[in-house]
Amino acid sequence: HVQLVESGGGSVQAGVSLRLSCTSSVNTQRLSMAWFRQVPGKKREGVSAIDSEGETAYADSVKDRFTISKDNAKNTLYLQMTTLKPEDTATYYCAADDTYDLTHEYMSAVMSDMERYFAHWGHGTQVTVS
């Protein structure tokens, strides 16, 4: 069973940067992983994803501002967020897939409906931008 623990959230002002981390209990090299976010009362949405080859995909709302990366030696997934906006305020969740071996092309195509492919989830970290 894959256990995921996020960290790095906080309350920041608009325009600054923040980096989220997600540590996995298993080696991340063969995992497809992703960041999602959720605002109370709204559906959880895909933000960014990275496949087992290290190729990436992004939602249009964060493209050119957020960067996803994975350090397989540390079993850690990152989300570097820059030029944060108030609309980025949400609880951010890390997720991992060890079944489908999703490609970055496919995750890009299903970004808005990607949640169903991920069986393993962290508990979330809050990001508040004012």
Secondary structure, 3 states (H helix, E strand, C coil): CCCEEEECCEEECCCCCEEEEEEECCCCCCCEEEEEEECCCCCCEEEEEECCCCCEEECCCCCCCEEEEEECCCCEEEEEECCCCHHHCEEEEEEEECCCCCCHHHHHHCHHHCHHHCCEECCCEEEEEC
